[in-house]
């Protein structure tokens, strides 16, 4: 018998607040009028509903396209189904009512909710030895899962930065050098992701005259923690610590793509770093269950929320709280290159 194809019930996932002890039967055929749940419409087909019994109250995104590889949950497959990835018209009547917000005197442009765009080009940096840095994302600015810092190293070896019991994901935005992680050295080039395990520490060794520019993402913290000496506790269970650009590892999302740089392969169980490209377009407004920091590397565009929007350029960082409605528009030829960190999560293509 030839396998049937399920009907596409929705172009995005279905957000549901599930309760512990309840039984949820996910519709697999796509025919139910009670999406994302079964109403018996699969009768006479090859499909059977999938039972999900949560052990705790939680937020989940059930698959709406019915083609997921992680039934019953969304895995982003909807992005590549015919007609499933929709773009938005920035000139529509609804979008014409969205107010444009211009930069002020500080580094942040505040949008709806706790969402904002941070400009590293306008930021005031403080110094610790030969490292100049600032907080980009943190609890003081509304983050609940992750913090991020921007740093510049002008000469020699940087101060020693301790992971202080939590993980760190670095991104080399500019400059060549070596990172020393608890006695182990790894060479890096621009656009390299680097993972530092809990209870380890790192410092950067420059190999050229130009400054090294880094983004340092970590668990929730108000400031970086510096150490007087290197912690000699390199975790041998995860020897691979770098993620480099590899076109063969790209994941397609309609005309967009992304590549995972740092994830569970490196020992990172809560935070995931990706790099990607957004072509000239505006995505349909959507939400994620994870908290996200997105750094603009190349190109220009506009970030949209419900009632506000602002322009972005290289060096800007978009902070997206969980469940924040947003859309990123690229307005430049050649696309918008970005690098992002999501927490908690491991798949940046899941949306609702």
C-alpha positions in Angstrom: 0.0 0.0 0.0 1.3 3.4 -0.9 2.0 5.6 2.1 -0.4 8.5 2.5 0.9 12.1 3.0 -0.6 14.0 6.0 -2.4 17.3 5.4 -0.6 20.4 6.4 -2.8 21.8 9.2 -0.6 24.9 10.0 2.4 26.7 8.6 3.9 27.1 12.0 3.8 25.1 15.3 0.9 25.3 17.8 1.8 26.7 21.2 0.1 24.9 24.1 0.5 25.1 27.9 0.3 21.5 28.9 -0.5 20.2 32.4 1.2 17.3 34.2 -0.9 14.1 34.4 -3.2 15.0 31.4 -3.2 13.0 28.2 -2.8 14.8 24.9 -3.5 13.0 21.6 -1.7 14.9 18.8 -3.3 14.8 15.4 -1.0 13.0 12.9 -3.2 13.1 9.8 -3.7 16.9 9.7 -7.4 16.5 9.1 -8.6 17.3 12.6 -10.8 20.4 13.2 -9.4 20.6 16.7 -5.7 21.3 15.9 -3.2 20.3 17.1 -5.3 17.5 18.7 -7.1 14.5 17.3 -10.8 14.6 16.7 -11.1 11.2 15.1 -10.8 12.4 11.5 -8.0 9.9 10.9 -10.6 7.1 10.7 -10.1 5.2 7.4 -6.5 6.5 6.9 -3.1 5.0 7.7 -2.6 7.6 10.5 -2.9 7.2 14.2 -2.7 10.0 16.8 0.4 10.3 19.0 -0.1 10.2 22.8 1.8 12.8 24.9 1.7 12.6 28.7 3.7 15.5 30.3 5.3 14.8 33.7 5.3 18.5 34.5 3.4 21.7 33.6 5.3 23.2 30.6 5.0 25.2 27.4 5.4 23.1 24.2 5.1 23.7 20.5 3.2 20.8 18.8 3.9 20.3 15.1 1.3 21.9 12.8 2.7 20.7 9.4 2.6 17.0 10.4 5.9 16.3 8.8 8.1 16.7 11.9 10.9 14.2 12.7 10.3 14.7 16.5 6.6 13.8 16.8 4.5 15.3 18.3 6.7 18.4 18.6 7.7 21.0 16.0 11.3 20.6 14.7 11.2 23.4 12.1 10.4 21.1 9.1 7.5 23.4 8.2 10.0 26.0 7.0 10.9 23.9 3.9 7.4 22.6 2.9 5.9 24.1 -0.3 4.1 27.3 0.6 4.7 26.9 4.3 7.3 29.6 4.9 5.5 32.9 4.5 7.0 36.3 4.1 5.5 39.6 5.3 4.9 42.7 3.3 6.7 45.6 5.0 4.4 48.1 3.0 1.1 46.6 4.2 -1.4 48.8 6.0 -0.8 47.0 9.3 3.0 47.5 9.0 2.6 51.1 8.1 1.2 51.7 11.6 4.3 50.4 13.3 6.3 53.2 14.8 10.0 53.7 13.9 12.3 54.1 16.9 15.6 56.0 16.4 18.7 55.6 18.6 19.0 57.9 21.6 22.0 58.8 23.8 22.7 55.3 25.1 23.5 52.1 23.4 20.0 50.6 23.6 17.0 51.1 21.4 14.1 49.8 23.3 11.2 48.1 21.4 8.1 46.3 22.8 8.3 44.4 26.1 11.9 43.7 27.2 13.1 43.5 23.6 15.8 45.9 22.5 18.7 46.4 20.0 22.1 47.2 21.5 24.8 49.0 19.5 28.4 48.0 20.3 29.4 51.0 18.2 27.8 53.4 20.7 28.6 51.5 23.9 30.8 52.7 26.7 33.4 50.1 27.5 35.1 49.6 30.9 38.5 48.2 31.3 40.1 45.2 33.1 43.7 45.1 32.3 44.0 45.2 28.5 40.4 44.1 28.0 37.7 46.7 27.3 34.2 45.3 27.6 30.6 46.0 28.4 27.4 44.1 29.3 25.1 43.7 26.3 22.4 41.4 27.8 21.8 40.5 31.4 19.3 40.4 34.3 19.4 44.2 34.7 18.1 44.5 31.1 15.3 41.9 31.4 17.1 38.6 30.5 16.1 35.5 32.5 18.3 32.8 30.9 21.5 34.3 29.5 23.9 37.2 29.6 26.2 38.5 26.9 29.3 40.7 27.0 31.2 42.4 24.2 35.0 42.7 24.6 37.9 44.1 22.7 41.5 43.0 23.4 44.2 45.4 22.1 47.5 43.8 22.8 49.2 40.8 24.5 47.3 38.3 26.6 43.9 39.1 28.0 42.9 38.8 31.6 41.8 35.4 32.7 38.0 35.1 32.7 36.4 32.4 34.8 33.4 30.4 33.8 32.5 30.5 37.5 30.5 27.3 37.5 28.6 28.0 34.3 29.2 27.6 30.6 30.5 30.2 28.2 30.1 30.4 24.4 32.4 32.9 22.7 32.3 34.2 19.1 35.3 35.8 17.5 33.9 38.7 15.5 37.3 40.1 14.5 41.0 39.1 14.7 43.2 36.0 14.8 44.7 34.5 17.9 44.6 31.7 20.3 42.3 30.9 23.2 43.8 29.2 26.2 41.2 27.1 28.1 42.5 25.9 31.4 45.9 25.2 29.9 44.8 24.0 26.5 45.3 26.3 23.5 43.2 26.5 20.4 43.9 28.8 17.4 40.9 30.7 16.1 40.0 33.0 13.1 37.1 35.4 12.7 33.6 33.9 12.8 34.7 31.0 15.0 32.5 29.8 17.9 34.3 28.6 21.1 32.9 26.7 24.1 34.3 27.0 27.6 33.0 24.4 30.1 31.8 25.1 33.7 34.7 25.3 36.2 37.1 26.2 33.4 38.7 29.6 32.6 40.0 31.2 29.5 42.3 34.0 28.2 43.0 35.2 24.7 46.4 35.5 23.1 46.7 37.9 20.2 48.7 37.0 17.1 48.5 40.2 15.1 48.3 44.0 15.7 44.6 44.5 15.0 42.3 44.3 18.0 40.4 41.1 18.7 36.7 41.6 19.1 34.6 39.0 21.0 31.1 38.3 22.1 31.0 36.2 25.3 27.7 34.5 26.2 27.1 32.8 29.5 24.4 31.9 32.0 22.7 34.7 33.8 25.3 37.1 35.3 25.7 40.8 36.1 29.4 40.9 35.2 32.3 38.8 34.0 34.3 37.0 36.7 38.1 37.4 36.5 40.6 35.1 38.0 44.2 35.7 39.2 45.5 32.4 37.8 44.4 29.9 35.2 42.2 27.1 36.4 43.9 23.8 35.4 40.7 21.8 35.1 40.3 21.3 31.3 37.3 18.8 30.8 38.8 16.0 28.7 35.4 14.5 28.2 34.7 17.2 25.6 38.0 17.8 23.7 36.4 19.6 20.7 35.7 23.2 21.6 35.4 25.1 18.3 32.7 25.5 15.7 33.8 26.9 12.3 31.8 27.8 9.2 31.2 24.7 7.0 28.8 25.2 4.1 28.2 21.4 4.1 26.6 21.7 7.6 24.0 24.3 6.6 20.3 23.8 7.4 17.9 25.3 4.9 14.9 27.4 6.0 13.2 28.3 2.7 15.6 30.9 1.2 17.4 31.3 4.5 19.9 29.0 6.1 21.7 28.5 9.3 24.6 26.3 10.7 25.0 25.2 14.3 28.4 26.2 15.6 28.3 25.2 19.3 25.8 22.7 20.8 25.7 19.4 22.7 28.6 18.0 20.6 30.8 20.4 22.6 29.1 19.7 25.9 26.6 22.7 25.8 23.3 21.3 27.0 21.3 24.6 27.5 22.8 27.1 25.1 23.2 26.8 21.3 25.1 29.0 19.0 24.3 29.3 15.3 25.4 31.4 12.3 23.1 32.2 9.4 22.0 34.3 6.5 18.8 36.2 5.8 18.1 37.2 2.2 16.5 40.4 1.2 13.0 39.8 2.7 10.9 40.3 5.8 9.9 37.2 7.7 6.3 36.7 8.9 5.9 37.8 12.6 6.5 34.8 14.9 7.6 33.8 18.4 10.0 31.4 20.0 10.0 29.6 23.4 13.7 30.3 23.9 15.5 33.5 24.8 17.7 34.8 21.9 20.6 37.1 21.3 21.3 37.9 17.6 24.5 39.7 16.5 24.4 41.5 13.1 27.7 40.7 11.2 27.1 42.0 7.7 24.3 43.8 5.9 21.6 46.1 7.1 17.9 45.6 8.0 15.0 46.4 10.3 13.8 44.6 13.4 10.0 44.6 13.9 8.0 43.9 17.0 4.2 44.4 17.6 4.2 48.2 17.6 7.8 49.3 17.1 10.7 48.8 14.7 14.3 50.0 14.4 17.1 49.8 11.8 20.1 47.5 12.5 23.6 47.4 11.1 26.9 45.4 11.8 27.8 45.4 15.5 24.2 45.6 16.6 22.7 42.9 18.9 19.0 42.1 19.0 17.8 40.7 22.4 14.6 38.7 22.1 12.8 37.5 25.3 10.8 34.3 25.2 7.5 34.6 23.4 8.3 38.0 22.0 6.5 38.6 18.6 9.1 39.8 16.1 10.3 39.8 12.5 13.7 40.5 11.0 13.9 42.2 7.7 17.0 42.4 5.4 17.1 45.5 3.2 20.5 45.0 1.7 21.7 43.0 -1.3 23.8 40.0 -0.4 21.7 39.3 2.7 22.0 39.8 6.4 24.7 37.6 8.1 23.9 37.0 11.8 25.2 34.9 14.7 22.9 34.0 17.5 22.7 32.2 20.9 19.5 30.6 22.0 18.8 29.5 25.6 17.3 27.2 26.6 17.1 25.4 23.2 18.9 23.5 20.5 17.0 24.3 17.3 16.7 27.9 16.1 14.2 27.0 13.4 11.3 26.2 15.8 8.6 28.9 15.9 5.0 29.5 16.5 
